[in-house]
């Protein structure tokens, strides 16, 4: 009798619980590997950080005042639409404060599953400047058993952010579409641009 109880107890405790089956796939940027890149021209400026084995977080500021934050995948593209949360948490080396909820969005399929608009991009930049670590979390694209978490590191942000802001200050005031649809007039029988045309 005692033996049967022990066997039953062993079987019950050996069965995996739902809590144990649920897992998390984390994609973090280590503090000593945090690299920010900045590039651009008068039409668009970019500030980015690679997230190992996941993809890239990319801030893009375009001529005309458009600012976005996108996540691009280097792993398999998203195959199903999932609800995702963007929040900012304190990194391990900072005193802990409550997470900051930034946005909730439905992911698209493909290699760029989400593009956040200006307000969300700005709030994320502000949180990074405060030393917070933004996280994008969503259920996996296979069967939603695991939670995928991709984090952005604030380490080494300032130098690249300064270049990004300088690039943004020099952006053309008109958007690319405005410039593409604009007309530039040449003086008769001349291929030289006037001073006014060069400023356009």
Buried (B, 14 or more C-beta within 10 A) or exposed (E): EEEEEEEEEEEEEEEEEEEEEEEEEEBBBEEEEBEBBBEBEEBBBBBBBBBEEBBBBBBBBBBBEBBBBBBBBEEEEBEEEBEBBBBBBBBEEEEEEEBBEBBEBEBBEEBBBBBBEEEBBBBBBEBBEEBBBBBBBBBBBEEEEBBBBBBBBBBBBEEBBEBBBEBBEEBBEBBBEEBEEEEEEEEEEEEEBEEEEEEE
